Amino acid sequence: MKYRLRDESGAPVEKTVSDTLRRVADAVAAAEPAKSRRTWAKRFRETLESGAFLPAGRILAGAGTGRKVTLFNCFVMGAIPDDLDGIFTNLREAALTMQQGGGIGHDFSTLRPKGALVRSIGADASGPVSFMEVWDAMCRTIQSAGHRRGAMMGTLRCDHPDIALFIDAKADAARLRMFNLSVLVTDAFMTAVEADADWDLVFAGTVYRTVRARALWDRIMRSTYDYAEPGVIFIDRVNAENNLAYCETIHATNPCGEQPLPPYGACLLGSVNLARLVVDPFDETARLDTGRLAETVAVAIRFLDDVVDISGYPLEAQAKEAKAKRRLGLGVTGLADALAMLGLVYGREDAAKAAGDWMRIIQNAAYRASAEIAAEKGCFPLFDRTQYLKSPTVARLDPDVRAAIRANGLRNSHVTSIAPTGTISLFADNVSSGVEPIFSLSYRRTVLMPDGSRRDEEVSDYAWRLYRARAGGDAAAAPPEAFVTAQTLDPEAHLRMQAALQPYVDSSISKTINVPREISFEAFKDVYARAYALGLKGCTTYRPNPVTGSVLSVGEAVPAEGVPAEDKQASLPLPAPAVPVAGREAEPAVPPEGAAVVRLTEPLKRDTILPGFTYKLRWPDTEHAFYITINDIIRDGRRRPFEIFINSRNVEHYAWTAALTLLISAVFRRGGDVSFIVDELKAVFDPRGGHWMNGRYVPSLLAAIADVIEKHMIDIGFLAPSRIGTGAHRGDPGDKDAQAVVPEGAGATCPRCGHPSLYHREGCLACLDCGYSKCA
């Protein structure tokens, strides 16, 4: 239901799973030479149908559909320039990337701290966390307009002056909910923590203040203990272990953390399903077929390499980056099921050793396959044989694989990465997700059908179902010791498994270490100390807490009170997002028992011809006028705004106006009461000050655009005329009655100090509290 191709009316074009897999295999094989295309299409299809290899959902949903979508899951956006134009250009690029289905990462360390002087306008900077709020609002909008919730990673260096604000940002349960956050922790910082030394907070060579390193570390730990944010990325280790350290520097990861990427970096994902490669499960002769594992990996690497060539890319910079390095991220799923089938207990030494051995086979087979493809099709363009062979990853490969790389080069700069596989694991008959333990042996899942009806299904773990079948289908059969679940493992078991796999993963691993609520703070901190000592590239834990609740629960979900019936699907208490490099699942592996599947409302469809109006807006700071076109749609006899366009001859404003029109139009198309967009824009203050227009203070150009939108909504009958004044700008006189009691020119909020002390006198704005002034 999630991945099969449908026509414009929503009717399925593909009737079976085989139809979907054939579409995908044929589309990917189109990248092969014509003479071998049919052969590879057949091999790809057979491998997919065996269930041993699972491409990521973007590939299953998009390959061969003819749609303008990307087949890549993972992106890190370009470095954010420390100026307003660059910031909003980056925001626009993020929106375009997310619109096509990509998860994105951003490093906000490039933005000057809160309170720093912006010399060009003589104002104080609002800091990176304030701009993250803008990204968060954009992501919520893109989520509303599509079928998949947005996902972002935000990172900040441990020596940035605003690090404390970043650490504390998600203490508010309603703030930055579209972000996973991670602190970029350096080796120097960890050394300072160990020594309890001073730690300078620096930006652009200026030390803003000095703190005790251990106190800052404890603040990170306390925040994560209390509300599961932020995670930690050991960024120096990430860069030191990077195969391409000679030509790139990494500052961020994708939302789930398994892909540390450079600016505009992109990576594909796929997983080998280990559960389907076990021979004689639950017998004394049970084993993993390592020969078939290596064969599956070879086909998977070729498949993913072909996807690089057939995929679309939201941005040209992403296409250049992807094709210059041809990064792949082949990982595993069904690991916990495979271990249980062999009688190995997840987290114990023998299980960790088996998992490490399997991952070593995958790594060697992947690099061997990439070297063979390089001999046939050529190396990735940035391959430097001398520099590449110095990589720590290459040093861990088998001698014959190193020899193949030395002789042929490589087709792909990176080949392994372990991602969460929530929906894919369900698609694979509910195997355990990624490298995580089994969540629950069985539970009830309510499936929302296309006609709006609901159907209850029992969902049982793949390995547990096989075991019960061996026991004659006895539903009361007691699980053997190997069937441990996420709720019963201690943190050390998680760390042991992740540490066993990491040496054979050239990118990183998405894994969340679930800890009990009652764990002591000191024991909790020790998890991170152990992660660093074990050589992990990052660490993420989750402790149930009052801010985000439980990540996964086997209890029943309770609908929110007072929510209209048509909205209750989206109001169920969903699991909070788990967290990075060591992981954060972009979607939970399984839903809580009794919880309904959440389905976002469909966006409104566009009619061929739309009625609308164009408004001319003059803003005193710009020479050229703005022309705002709002087109409407009629639904159920009611006219409502559907899309907006903002144009001006002043190209300086192009980037942010394009981003703004994209986002507002997406909000309009989601339906419902969209008037909140007016209030949000009215609350935006320009740090340089606003202007007096038509007898009242308008705090920013965005607020002036909000006035136009509000007037239009009232004129077409979408809003009642009585609304005028209810969403007035903070500190402005509002409607005529309000003007009688507020002295003209008084009471506006100062953009510098925030006090309602801004007066308009003799053509200038002046603040009586801080002395700020600006002449009109």
Buried (B, 14 or more C-beta within 10 A) or exposed (E): EEBBBEEEEEEBEBEEEEBBBBBBBBBBBBBBEEEEBEEBBEBBBEBBBBBBBBBBBBBBBBBBBEEEBBBBBBBBBBBBEBEBEBBBBBBBBBBBBBBBBBBBBBBBBBBBBBEBEBEEEEBBBBBBBEBBBBBBBBBBBBBBBBEBBBBBBBBBBBBBBBBBBBBBBBEEEEBBBBBBBBBBBBEBBBEBBEEEEEBBBBBEEEEBEEBBBBEBBBBBBBBBBBBBBBBBBBBBBBBEBBBBBEBBEBBBBBBBBBBBBBBBBBBBBBBBBBBBBBEEBBEEEBBBBBEBBBBBBBBBBBBBBBBBBBBBBBBEBBBBBBBBBBBBBBBBBBBBBBBBBBBBBBBBEEBBEBBBBBBBBBBBBBBBBBBBBBEEBEBBEBBEEEBBEEBEBBEBBBEEBBEBBEEBBBBBBBBBBBBBBBBBBBBBBBBBBBBBBBBBBBBBBBEBEEEEEEEEEEBBBBBBBBBBEEEEEEEEBEBEEBBBBBEEBBBEBBBBBBBBBBBBBBBBBBBBBBBEEEBEEEEBBBBBBBBBEBEBBBBBBBBBBEBBBBBBBBEEBEBEEEEEEEEEBBBBBBBBBBBBBBBBBBBBBBBBBBBBBEEBBEBBEEEEEEEBBEBEBEBEEBEBBBBBBBBBBEEEEEBBBBBBBBBBEBEEBBBBBBBBBBBBBBBBBBBEEBBEBBEBBBBBBBBBBBBBBEEBBBBBBBBBBBBBBBBBBBEBEBBEEEBBBEBBBBBBBBEEEEBEEBEEBBBBBBBBBEBEBBBBEEEEBBBEEBEBBBEE
